[in-house]
């Protein structure tokens, strides 16, 4: 998933959560949204950790 796709999916998920209308469906909907949000967060964290590992360090840290 590219950065743009990741950002777009996160925006879609946020909009979907804001516009949920049927209370009877909210528990299942919430579970699905939480799982997808967790996957997006995990993807971002993995990329950030990789970026930090690849970053050159200086001796004055």
Phi and psi in degrees as a GROMACS rama.xvg file:
@    title "Ramachandran Plot"
@    xaxis  label "Phi"
@    yaxis  label "Psi"
@TYPE xy
-77.6633  168.972  UNK-2
-59.6026  -42.767  UNK-3
-64.9568  -40.6688  UNK-4
-65.5912  -41.3439  UNK-5
-62.5817  -46.1088  UNK-6
-62.7029  -44.9286  UNK-7
-62.5244  -41.572  UNK-8
-66.4154  -39.2305  UNK-9
-63.5601  -41.3603  UNK-10
-64.434  -42.1096  UNK-11
-61.9488  -43.1941  UNK-12
-63.3137  -44.3383  UNK-13
-61.3341  -43.166  UNK-14
-65.724  -40.1504  UNK-15
-62.2763  -41.0298  UNK-16
-66.7747  -40.9631  UNK-17
-65.0604  -29.7796  UNK-18
-103.21  12.5337  UNK-19
-62.4497  130.637  UNK-20
-118.701  -21.3821  UNK-21
-103.954  105.574  UNK-22
-55.8561  -33.1871  UNK-23
-67.3069  -27.1052  UNK-24
-92.0804  -7.85231  UNK-25
-60.4337  -41.356  UNK-26
-58.0941  -47.392  UNK-27
-67.2694  -41.3399  UNK-28
-62.7098  -44.1957  UNK-29
-63.2424  -43.315  UNK-30
-60.2214  -45.8472  UNK-31
-63.1666  -43.7772  UNK-32
-65.2271  -41.0554  UNK-33
-64.5733  -42.4967  UNK-34
-63.3786  -42.5512  UNK-35
-69.0215  -40.5108  UNK-36
-62.0334  -41.0353  UNK-37
-62.6872  -39.1422  UNK-38
-65.3917  -40.6299  UNK-39
-65.0933  -41.8513  UNK-40
-63.3727  -42.6846  UNK-41
-61.5391  -41.3897  UNK-42
-62.2217  -45.2533  UNK-43
-63.2931  -42.8238  UNK-44
-64.031  -40.1272  UNK-45
-62.5114  -44.1204  UNK-46
-64.6182  -41.7811  UNK-47
-65.6996  -42.1075  UNK-48
-62.429  -41.8542  UNK-49
-63.5547  -42.8628  UNK-50
-62.0226  -41.6621  UNK-51
-66.3358  -40.4027  UNK-52
-65.2287  -35.7372  UNK-53
-81.9461  -14.361  UNK-54
-71.02  135.885  UNK-55
-72.2224  143.176  UNK-56
-109.667  155.913  UNK-57
-108.364  165.524  UNK-58
-75.5178  -10.6468  UNK-59
-100.345  40.8145  UNK-60
